[in-house]
Amino acid sequence: MNVNPYKSLKSGSDIRGTACDGVPGENIELTDKAVFDLTVGFCRWLSRNADVQNGKIAVGHDSRISAERIKNQVISAIAEFGFKIYDCGYASTPAMFMTTVDLDCVASVQITASHHPFNKNGLKFFTREGGLNGSDIEKIIDYAVEPVEVKGTTPDVDAVDYMEIYSKRLRDMICEGVNADEYDKPLNGFKIVVDAGNGVGGFYATQVLEPLGADITGSQFLDKDGMFPNHIPNPENKDAMKAICSATVENKADLGIIFDTDVDRAGCVDEKGKEINRNRLVALAAIIALENNKGGTVVTDSVTSTGLTDFINNTLGGVHYRYKRGYRNVINEQLRLQSEGINCPLAIETSGHAAFRDNYYLDDGAYLITQIVIKMAQMSKDGRKLDSLIAELKDPAEEKELRFKINTEDFKAYGNYVIDKLNEYALSEPGMRIANDNREGIRIYFDSEDKQGWLLLRLSVHDPIMPLNIESDIKGGVKNIAESFYGFIRNMDKLNIASLEDFLS
């Protein structure tokens, strides 16, 4: 039986793999042939799922050092199907979707591996309906191994500076939001620093903020460098957040902004150097989304805090709806709820993926930040600061994440077995209360005097791992909850719980 050599390159709703030398022991997976075949697979999938006669496909990439080589193979493969090609060069992932709106493309391909190391790369596909799902990627990989007669068609390619078009769209948003024209320089008087981590996000400082009058002095790592020499371009990375917090305080900025490599995620920092990230970012985005959608539903991933639920439900008058981890999961659930007539203006992951209904349900870090910049400018007229908006959000006193490796081949079945057993255990233990909104894994609340908080045990979407998240409203509560949990989990012999034992020792 022939095994499809590209199956291992599926990463959720993307294709990712090693694309260049640099890490000992890693073989190159995204070879020229692999990239060509997979792009052929996409074109076959596209032709069988949409009316694409005489269509145009846009191609872009982030700052990775393997981008040009991969782009050449992508363009060659697309040419075999007779599509007109727009070479957008250096571009953000959300911008590549927007080519289907502004340039009337039937599809687009972004070459990126998000925040992963320099030697990785990947392919992300869009149609006019948005990003693809994991099931679509499976079909593309199947189509990639079908025989193809390569004619060597000369590509019909036009170079397009789409990032300028996209940047103007964002500038226009800001001007409309603060009721001003671009020549009025509506951000004059604001100091905003941007950390692009040597990825694509530098455009936001120089092509969006600065033309509107913002002082971007102190912005850092705006130049593209696919080796990412300064820090991992990831708003969830502690070193990355420390870098933008320091830059914001040192430059006495009103706002600090940080993007991941391809700008589909973002985080920010207030003028005091305090992170607006994870639960705080979700809260701020929810304020913006619910402003004209009173009672609307905000979909988040499963690891969000109890304080966030209270803030969305009681302070904002919305509905907090926890769902599965994975940005496509929260967006797809948003789409499902909306199709059922539920007002759902926002889906957002704690990682920084935020999809507004008003923006084509697209997870776009620059769009999220633009909304935040508008809100900052609006509030400044009354002498208020951004942090005052989320002052009522209760942060946990402590939090901890541990990850347990599953040591068995059928890891999904075993992971589900562990969750079922934990459910039985919690029902029989005093002081434990199972959440009524479990849509991924199991969340258990602890209400006793020394264990005020919760834990969430779930199964990783793709890997043989069970992440454990614990939050507590009191100091020492996380360790007390972990000790109670250890009484159960120590009996699960196919889990490596060394990290928990180390934490408790």
C-alpha positions as CSV (number, residue, x, y, z in Angstrom):
1,M,0.0,0.0,0.0
2,N,1.4,3.4,-1.0
3,V,1.5,5.9,1.9
4,N,0.9,9.6,1.0
5,P,4.3,11.3,1.8
6,Y,2.6,14.6,2.6
7,K,0.2,13.5,5.3
8,S,2.6,14.6,8.0
9,L,2.6,18.1,6.7
10,K,-1.0,18.8,7.7
11,S,-1.0,21.2,10.7
12,G,-4.6,22.0,11.5
13,S,-6.0,24.1,8.6
14,D,-2.5,24.8,7.2
15,I,0.4,22.9,5.7
16,R,3.7,23.2,7.6
17,G,7.1,21.6,7.6
18,T,10.9,22.0,7.6
19,A,11.9,24.2,4.7
20,C,15.6,24.7,5.0
21,D,18.7,23.5,6.8
22,G,19.7,24.8,10.2
23,V,18.6,22.4,12.8
24,P,20.6,19.1,13.2
25,G,18.5,16.0,12.6
26,E,15.7,17.7,10.7
27,N,15.2,16.8,7.1
28,I,13.8,19.2,4.5
29,E,10.1,18.3,4.1
30,L,8.9,21.2,2.0
31,T,11.1,20.4,-1.0
32,D,10.5,22.0,-4.4
33,K,8.6,18.9,-5.5
34,A,6.5,18.8,-2.3
35,V,5.5,22.5,-2.6
36,F,4.7,22.1,-6.3
37,D,2.6,19.0,-5.7
38,L,0.7,20.5,-2.8
39,T,-0.1,23.6,-4.8
40,V,-1.3,21.4,-7.6
41,G,-3.5,19.7,-5.0
42,F,-4.9,23.1,-4.0
43,C,-5.6,24.1,-7.6
44,R,-7.4,20.8,-8.1
45,W,-9.4,21.2,-4.9
46,L,-10.3,24.8,-5.9
47,S,-11.4,23.8,-9.4
48,R,-13.7,21.2,-8.0
49,N,-15.2,23.4,-5.3
50,A,-15.7,26.8,-7.0
51,D,-16.3,28.5,-10.3
52,V,-12.8,29.7,-11.1
53,Q,-12.8,30.1,-14.9
54,N,-10.4,32.9,-15.9
55,G,-9.7,33.5,-12.3
56,K,-6.9,35.3,-10.5
57,I,-4.9,33.9,-7.6
58,A,-2.7,36.1,-5.3
59,V,0.5,34.8,-3.7
60,G,2.4,36.4,-0.8
61,H,4.9,35.5,1.9
62,D,6.3,36.6,5.3
63,S,10.0,37.2,6.0
64,R,11.2,33.6,6.1
65,I,14.5,32.9,4.3
66,S,12.9,30.0,2.3
67,A,10.0,32.2,1.0
68,E,11.3,33.1,-2.4
69,R,12.2,29.4,-3.3
70,I,8.8,28.2,-2.2
71,K,7.0,31.1,-4.0
72,N,8.6,30.1,-7.3
73,Q,7.2,26.6,-7.0
74,V,3.8,27.9,-6.0
75,I,3.6,30.2,-9.0
76,S,4.8,27.5,-11.4
77,A,2.1,25.1,-10.1
78,I,-0.7,27.7,-10.3
79,A,0.4,28.5,-13.9
80,E,-0.3,24.9,-15.0
81,F,-4.0,25.5,-14.3
82,G,-4.1,28.7,-16.4
83,F,-4.7,31.2,-13.6
84,K,-3.6,34.8,-13.7
85,I,-1.2,35.3,-10.8
86,Y,-0.7,38.4,-8.6
87,D,2.7,38.3,-6.9
88,C,2.1,40.4,-3.8
89,G,5.6,39.7,-2.4
90,Y,6.1,40.6,1.3
91,A,2.6,40.5,2.8
92,S,0.6,39.7,5.9
93,T,-1.6,36.7,6.1
94,P,-4.9,38.7,6.6
95,A,-3.9,40.9,3.7
96,M,-3.7,37.9,1.4
97,F,-7.3,37.0,2.2
98,M,-8.3,40.6,1.5
99,T,-7.0,40.2,-2.1
100,T,-10.2,38.2,-2.7
101,V,-12.1,41.3,-1.7
102,D,-10.1,44.2,-3.2
103,L,-8.5,42.5,-6.2
104,D,-11.3,40.1,-7.1
105,C,-9.1,37.0,-6.7
106,V,-10.8,33.7,-6.6
107,A,-8.2,32.5,-4.1
108,S,-4.9,33.3,-2.5
109,V,-1.9,31.5,-1.1
110,Q,0.2,32.8,1.8
111,I,3.6,31.3,2.5
112,T,4.1,31.4,6.3
113,A,4.7,29.2,9.3
114,S,3.4,31.9,11.8
115,H,5.7,32.1,14.9
116,H,7.6,28.8,14.3
117,P,11.4,28.7,14.0
118,F,13.3,30.2,11.0
119,N,13.8,26.8,9.3
120,K,10.0,26.1,9.1
121,N,7.6,27.3,6.5
122,G,4.2,26.5,5.2
123,L,1.2,27.1,2.9
124,K,-2.0,28.8,4.0
125,F,-4.9,28.9,1.5
126,F,-7.9,31.3,1.2
127,T,-10.9,31.4,-1.0
128,R,-13.6,34.2,-1.1
129,E,-15.3,32.3,1.8
130,G,-12.2,32.6,4.0
131,G,-9.6,30.2,5.3
132,L,-9.8,26.5,4.7
133,N,-10.7,23.8,7.3
134,G,-8.7,20.8,8.2
135,S,-10.9,18.5,6.1
136,D,-10.1,20.7,3.1
137,I,-6.4,20.3,3.7
138,E,-6.8,16.5,3.8
139,K,-8.4,16.6,0.4
140,I,-5.7,18.8,-1.0
141,I,-3.0,16.4,0.3
142,D,-4.9,13.5,-1.4
143,Y,-5.1,15.5,-4.6
144,A,-1.4,16.3,-4.4
145,V,-0.3,12.7,-5.1
146,E,-2.5,12.3,-8.2
147,P,-0.4,12.1,-11.4
148,V,0.1,15.4,-13.2
149,E,1.4,16.1,-16.7
150,V,3.6,19.1,-16.3
151,K,3.5,21.3,-19.4
152,G,6.0,23.9,-18.2
153,T,3.5,26.7,-18.7
154,T,5.0,30.2,-18.6
155,P,3.3,32.0,-15.6
156,D,1.1,35.0,-16.3
157,V,2.3,37.1,-13.4
158,D,1.8,40.7,-12.3
159,A,3.6,42.2,-9.3
160,V,1.2,44.0,-7.0
161,D,2.0,46.1,-4.0
162,Y,-1.1,45.0,-2.2
163,M,0.2,46.0,1.3
164,E,-0.2,49.7,0.3
165,I,-3.9,49.1,-0.6
166,Y,-4.4,47.2,2.6
167,S,-2.6,49.9,4.7
168,K,-4.9,52.6,3.2
169,R,-7.9,50.5,4.2
170,L,-6.7,50.6,7.8
171,R,-5.9,54.3,7.6
172,D,-9.4,55.0,6.3
173,M,-10.8,52.9,9.2
174,I,-9.0,55.1,11.7
175,C,-10.0,58.3,10.0
176,E,-13.7,57.2,9.9
177,G,-13.5,56.1,13.5
178,V,-12.3,59.4,14.8
179,N,-14.3,61.5,12.3
180,A,-11.3,63.0,10.6
181,D,-9.5,63.1,7.2
182,E,-6.1,61.7,6.6
183,Y,-4.6,65.2,6.0
184,D,-5.8,66.2,9.5
185,K,-3.2,63.7,10.9
186,P,-5.7,62.4,13.5
187,L,-3.0,60.5,15.5
188,N,-0.9,63.6,16.0
189,G,0.1,63.8,19.6
190,F,0.1,60.0,20.2
191,K,3.3,58.1,20.7
192,I,2.9,54.4,19.6
193,V,5.7,51.9,19.5
194,V,5.4,48.8,17.4
195,D,7.4,45.6,17.8
196,A,7.3,43.5,14.6
197,G,9.8,40.8,15.7
198,N,11.4,41.1,12.2
199,G,8.2,39.7,10.7
200,V,5.7,41.5,8.4
201,G,4.2,43.8,11.0
202,G,6.6,46.7,10.5
203,F,4.2,48.1,7.8
204,Y,1.8,49.0,10.6
205,A,4.2,51.6,12.0
206,T,5.4,53.1,8.8
207,Q,2.3,52.7,6.5
208,V,-0.6,53.1,8.9
209,L,0.4,55.0,12.1
210,E,3.1,57.4,10.9
211,P,1.2,58.8,7.9
212,L,-1.7,59.7,10.3
213,G,0.7,61.7,12.5
214,A,1.6,59.2,15.2
215,D,5.1,59.4,16.7
216,I,6.5,55.9,16.2
217,T,9.9,56.6,17.8
218,G,11.1,53.6,19.7
219,S,9.5,51.1,17.4
220,Q,11.7,48.1,17.1
221,F,12.6,45.1,14.9
222,L,10.6,46.6,12.0
223,D,13.0,45.3,9.3
224,K,12.3,41.9,7.8
225,D,14.8,39.2,8.9
226,G,13.7,35.6,8.5
227,M,16.2,34.5,11.1
228,F,14.3,36.3,13.8
229,P,17.4,37.4,15.6
230,N,15.8,39.5,18.4
231,H,13.0,37.4,19.8
232,I,10.3,34.9,18.8
233,P,7.7,37.0,17.0
234,N,4.8,35.7,19.1
235,P,2.6,37.7,21.5
236,E,2.4,34.7,23.8
237,N,6.2,34.5,24.2
238,K,7.4,36.0,27.5
239,D,10.6,37.4,26.1
240,A,8.6,39.0,23.2
241,M,6.1,40.6,25.6
242,K,9.0,41.8,27.9
243,A,10.6,43.5,24.9
244,I,7.5,45.5,23.9
245,C,6.7,46.3,27.6
246,S,10.1,47.7,28.1
247,A,10.0,49.7,24.8
248,T,6.6,51.2,25.7
249,V,7.8,52.4,29.1
250,E,11.2,53.6,28.0
251,N,9.8,55.7,25.2
252,K,6.9,57.0,27.4
253,A,4.5,55.8,24.7
254,D,0.7,55.8,24.9
255,L,0.5,52.3,23.5
256,G,2.8,49.4,22.6
257,I,1.9,47.0,19.9
258,I,3.3,43.5,19.1
259,F,2.5,41.3,16.2
260,D,3.3,37.7,15.3
261,T,5.3,37.0,12.2
262,D,2.4,37.1,9.7
263,V,0.2,39.6,11.6
264,D,-2.9,37.4,12.1
265,R,-2.3,37.8,15.8
266,A,-1.5,40.7,18.0
267,G,-1.1,41.9,21.6
268,C,-0.6,45.3,23.1
269,V,0.7,47.2,26.2
270,D,-0.8,50.2,28.0
271,E,1.1,53.4,28.9
272,K,2.1,51.9,32.2
273,G,3.8,48.9,30.6
274,K,1.1,46.5,31.6
275,E,0.2,43.8,29.1
276,I,-3.1,43.8,27.3
277,N,-2.8,40.2,26.3
278,R,-4.7,36.9,26.7
279,N,-7.8,37.5,29.0
280,R,-7.2,41.3,29.0
281,L,-7.0,41.4,25.2
282,V,-10.2,39.3,24.9
283,A,-12.0,41.7,27.3
284,L,-10.9,44.8,25.3
285,A,-11.9,43.2,22.0
286,A,-15.3,42.3,23.6
287,I,-15.9,45.9,24.6
288,I,-15.4,47.0,21.0
289,A,-17.4,44.1,19.5
290,L,-20.4,44.5,21.9
291,E,-20.5,48.3,21.7
292,N,-23.3,48.1,19.1
293,N,-24.3,44.5,19.8
294,K,-25.8,44.6,23.3
295,G,-26.4,41.1,24.5
296,G,-24.1,39.6,21.8
297,T,-22.2,36.4,22.1
298,V,-18.4,36.3,22.3
299,V,-16.8,33.0,21.4
300,T,-13.5,32.2,23.1
301,D,-11.3,29.2,23.5
302,S,-11.6,27.0,26.6
303,V,-8.8,28.3,28.8
304,T,-10.3,31.8,29.4
305,S,-10.7,32.9,33.0
306,T,-13.7,33.1,35.4
307,G,-13.1,36.8,35.7
308,L,-13.5,37.2,32.0
309,T,-16.8,35.4,32.0
310,D,-18.0,37.8,34.8
311,F,-16.8,40.8,32.9
312,I,-18.4,39.9,29.6
313,N,-21.7,38.7,31.1
314,N,-22.2,41.2,33.9
315,T,-20.1,44.3,33.1
316,L,-20.7,44.3,29.4
317,G,-24.1,42.6,29.2
318,G,-22.9,40.0,26.7
319,V,-22.7,36.3,26.6
320,H,-19.4,34.5,27.1
321,Y,-19.3,31.2,25.1
322,R,-16.3,29.0,25.7
323,Y,-15.3,26.6,22.9
324,K,-12.4,24.5,21.7
325,R,-8.8,25.7,21.4
326,G,-7.7,26.4,17.8
327,Y,-8.5,29.6,15.9
328,R,-10.5,27.8,13.2
329,N,-12.5,26.1,15.9
330,V,-13.6,29.4,17.5
331,I,-14.3,31.0,14.1
332,N,-16.3,28.1,12.8
333,E,-18.4,28.1,16.0
334,Q,-19.0,31.8,15.6
335,L,-20.2,31.1,12.0
336,R,-22.4,28.3,13.2
337,L,-24.0,30.4,15.9
338,Q,-24.5,33.3,13.6
339,S,-26.2,31.0,11.0
340,E,-28.6,30.0,13.8
341,G,-29.6,33.6,14.3
342,I,-27.4,34.2,17.4
343,N,-25.8,37.6,17.4
344,C,-22.1,36.7,17.5
345,P,-19.9,39.7,16.6
346,L,-16.6,38.3,17.8
347,A,-14.6,35.0,18.1
348,I,-11.2,35.3,19.8
349,E,-8.5,33.0,21.1
350,T,-6.3,33.9,24.1
351,S,-3.4,33.5,21.6
352,G,-4.4,36.8,19.9
353,H,-6.4,35.4,17.0
354,A,-9.5,37.7,16.8
355,A,-12.2,37.5,14.2
356,F,-14.8,40.3,14.0
357,R,-18.0,39.6,12.0
358,D,-17.6,43.1,10.5
359,N,-14.3,42.0,9.0
360,Y,-15.4,38.9,7.1
361,Y,-14.9,36.7,10.1
362,L,-11.1,37.0,9.4
363,D,-8.6,36.7,12.2
364,D,-6.5,39.8,11.6
365,G,-4.1,41.2,14.2
366,A,-3.8,44.6,12.4
367,Y,-7.6,45.0,12.2
368,L,-7.9,44.3,16.0
369,I,-5.1,46.8,16.8
370,T,-6.7,49.4,14.5
371,Q,-10.0,49.0,16.5
372,I,-8.0,49.5,19.7
373,V,-6.2,52.6,18.3
374,I,-9.5,54.1,17.3
375,K,-10.9,53.5,20.8
376,M,-7.7,55.0,22.4
377,A,-8.1,58.1,20.2
378,Q,-11.8,58.4,21.0
379,M,-11.2,58.1,24.8
380,S,-8.4,60.6,24.8
381,K,-10.9,63.4,24.0
382,D,-12.3,62.9,27.4
383,G,-8.9,62.5,29.1
384,R,-9.4,58.7,29.6
385,K,-7.0,55.9,29.1
386,L,-7.5,52.4,27.6
387,D,-6.8,50.6,30.9
388,S,-9.8,52.2,32.4
389,L,-12.0,50.2,30.1
390,I,-11.0,46.9,31.6
391,A,-10.5,48.1,35.2
392,E,-13.3,45.9,36.4
393,L,-11.8,42.7,34.9
394,K,-10.7,40.5,37.7
395,D,-7.3,38.9,37.0
396,P,-6.5,35.6,38.7
397,A,-4.1,35.6,41.7
398,E,-2.2,32.7,40.2
399,E,-2.2,30.6,37.1
400,K,-0.2,27.5,35.9
401,E,-0.1,25.4,32.8
402,L,1.4,21.9,32.7
403,R,1.5,19.4,29.8
404,F,1.4,15.6,30.2
405,K,2.6,13.3,27.4
406,I,0.4,10.3,26.6
407,N,2.5,7.2,26.2
408,T,0.3,5.1,24.0
409,E,-0.3,4.9,20.3
410,D,-4.0,5.4,20.4
411,F,-3.6,8.7,22.4
412,K,-6.9,10.2,21.6
413,A,-8.8,7.2,23.0
414,Y,-6.7,7.3,26.1
415,G,-7.1,11.0,26.5
416,N,-10.9,10.7,26.3
417,Y,-10.7,7.8,28.8
418,V,-8.8,10.1,31.3
419,I,-11.4,12.9,30.9
420,D,-14.3,10.5,31.5
421,K,-12.6,9.1,34.6
422,L,-11.9,12.6,35.9
423,N,-15.6,13.4,35.4
424,E,-16.6,10.4,37.5
425,Y,-14.0,11.4,40.2
426,A,-15.2,15.0,40.4
427,L,-18.8,13.9,40.9
428,S,-17.8,11.8,43.9
429,E,-15.4,14.3,45.5
430,P,-16.7,17.0,47.9
431,G,-15.6,20.6,47.0
432,M,-15.4,19.9,43.2
433,R,-18.0,21.2,40.8
434,I,-18.1,20.4,37.1
435,A,-18.6,23.3,34.8
436,N,-21.9,23.4,32.9
437,D,-20.3,24.7,29.7
438,N,-17.6,22.0,29.0
439,R,-17.1,21.9,25.2
440,E,-13.5,20.8,25.4
441,G,-12.1,18.5,28.0
442,I,-13.4,19.0,31.5
443,R,-13.4,22.2,33.7
444,I,-13.8,21.7,37.4
445,Y,-14.4,24.5,39.9
446,F,-13.1,24.4,43.5
447,D,-15.0,26.5,46.0
448,S,-13.4,25.6,49.4
449,E,-11.6,28.2,51.4
450,D,-8.1,27.1,50.3
451,K,-8.9,26.1,46.7
452,Q,-10.8,29.0,45.1
453,G,-10.4,28.5,41.4
454,W,-10.6,26.0,38.6
455,L,-8.7,23.5,36.5
456,L,-9.2,22.4,32.9
457,L,-7.8,19.2,31.5
458,R,-8.1,18.7,27.8
459,L,-6.6,16.7,24.9
460,S,-4.4,18.6,22.5
461,V,-5.9,19.1,19.0
462,H,-3.1,17.3,17.2
463,D,-0.5,15.9,19.6
464,P,-0.3,13.1,22.2
465,I,-0.4,15.7,25.0
466,M,-2.9,16.6,27.7
467,P,-2.6,20.2,28.8
468,L,-3.7,21.1,32.3
469,N,-4.6,24.7,33.1
470,I,-5.1,25.9,36.7
471,E,-6.2,29.3,37.9
472,S,-6.8,30.5,41.5
473,D,-8.3,33.6,43.0
474,I,-6.1,33.3,46.1
475,K,-2.4,32.9,46.7
476,G,-1.4,29.3,47.2
477,G,-4.6,28.1,45.6
478,V,-3.0,26.7,42.4
479,K,-0.8,24.3,44.4
480,N,-3.8,23.2,46.6
481,I,-5.9,22.5,43.5
482,A,-2.9,20.6,41.9
483,E,-2.6,18.5,45.0
484,S,-6.3,17.5,44.9
485,F,-5.9,16.7,41.2
486,Y,-2.8,14.6,41.8
487,G,-4.9,12.3,43.9
488,F,-6.7,11.3,40.7
489,I,-4.1,11.6,38.0
490,R,-1.4,9.5,39.7
491,N,-3.4,6.5,38.8
492,M,-3.4,7.1,35.1
493,D,-0.3,5.0,34.2
494,K,0.0,6.0,30.5
495,L,0.4,9.7,31.3
496,N,3.8,11.2,32.0
497,I,3.0,13.6,35.0
498,A,6.6,14.3,36.0
499,S,6.0,18.1,35.5
500,L,3.2,18.0,38.0
501,E,5.3,16.0,40.5
502,D,8.1,18.5,40.1
503,F,5.7,21.4,40.7
504,L,4.3,19.7,43.9
505,S,7.7,18.7,45.3
